[in-house]
Structure formats: structure tokens, C-alpha cells
Amino acid sequence: MSDKYLDPSGNTEQFRAFAHAPEAATPTVPTASRAPLIAGVAVVAVVLVAVVAWLALA
């Protein structure tokens, strides 16, 4: 049985060609905005600071 699959990590030249090849086969998916995540983390941080201050002064 012949092995038709060549592992790109088999030698350096094949690996470099594999690593630098454009990824045309995979569709590009737009990434979601990180603004809601950052705003949520900021709100949680402010609430935690307020709770700690309230407990410290109580």
C-alpha cells in the first residue's frame, strides 16, 4: 500500500510551505465586538469595589 499523504512536518521545507500557505479553504468568520465584554467586566469590578467599601465602612 502506498502512502500518498505526506506529513508537512516531515521536513523543514514542506513544513514552511504548509505554514506559509494561504488558508483559502477555511471561510473567514467575522469576530464579535469585545466592547460588551469589556463593559460587563468594568461594571462587575465597580460593583465589587462598592460592596467591599460598603462592608469596610459598615
URBEL-V370101 format. One record per backbone hydrogen bond with DSSP energy under -1.0 kcal/mol. NH is the residue of the N-H (numbers start at 1). CO is the residue of the C=O. E is the energy in kcal/mol with one decimal. If there is no record, write none. Layout:
{{NH | CO | E} {NH | CO | E}}
This chain:
{{10 | 7 | -2.3} {15 | 11 | -2.1} {16 | 12 | -2.6} {17 | 13 | -2.0} {18 | 14 | -2.2} {19 | 15 | -3.0} {20 | 16 | -2.0} {24 | 22 | -1.4} {38 | 34 | -2.4} {39 | 35 | -2.6} {40 | 36 | -2.3} {41 | 37 | -2.3} {42 | 38 | -2.2} {43 | 39 | -2.3} {44 | 40 | -2.3} {45 | 41 | -2.3} {46 | 42 | -2.3} {47 | 43 | -2.4} {48 | 44 | -2.5} {49 | 45 | -2.4} {50 | 46 | -2.3} {51 | 47 | -2.4} {52 | 48 | -2.5} {53 | 49 | -2.5} {54 | 50 | -2.4} {55 | 51 | -2.5} {56 | 52 | -2.2} {57 | 53 | -1.9}}
